[in-house]
């Protein structure tokens, strides 16, 4: 435990150079709950991207990949982009169905990531009340799962990280898988729950049905042309937020393929898709960016 706290202190608060990327840090020093082994795919980690001029806010980023892989451009590229605006970013390597994992392993990893950043933030330069979660595609499903299935932590836990709330302060969902019903992405659902999921699990993890007034404010974007994850996934989640009076912003663009990301690569980010600037404006409204 002492090793973990020291590692987190360095990960979160060590002196940063512009665009600096830290070494991955395991979320659990003694092994993740339910781990199938000790190989890299069994060890969920956080990789810190520290901005040159931090503004105190942080973002946990969940790359997409149908719960079978992790798309680098939906982790690394997002983190470097948000670093430009002073947001400290933490890219999550979560456990995958392609390595034999099923729910709730992925949710455990996302919840632990938010708790980890919040625990480290309490004693340093980050604001524990400005910690968001961002996800794309299946990573958007994972992010939306935490937005609707968070808890306040266990005050009696021996591990101080587990005493922290896993509730993000806001969410960013990029062409997300949200529902596990007829409009879902079949591959993501199979990798998350296996080939024959129960109706109870389909209901519980169709996150548009799990929104409450305590769901955090959320930014969503999607394209009508998305041929992998229907745009209705974002529309139905936004509708649920509206019914529960949760602040949100929804952007639907006519053109664009699934997995579009920023539509540009670092370091220049020339020609980034308009959603990125819509997001920056929203983050300013939400006080994540000055």
Buried (B, 14 or more C-beta within 10 A) or exposed (E): EEEBBEBBEBBBBEEBEEBBBBEBBBBBEEEBEEBEEEEEBBBBBBBBBBBEEBBBBBBBBBBBBBBBBBBEBBBBBBBBBBBBBBBBBBBBBBBBBEBEBBBBBBBBBBBBBBBBBBBBBEEBBBBBEBBBBBBBBBBBBBBBBBBBBBEEBEEEEEBBBBBBBBBBBBBBBBBBBBBBBEBBBEBBBBBBBEEEBEEEBBEBBBBBBBBEEEBBBBBBBBBEEBEBBBBBBBBBBBBBBEEEEBBBBBBBBEEBEBBBBBBBBBEEBEEBBEBBEBBBEBBEEBBBBE
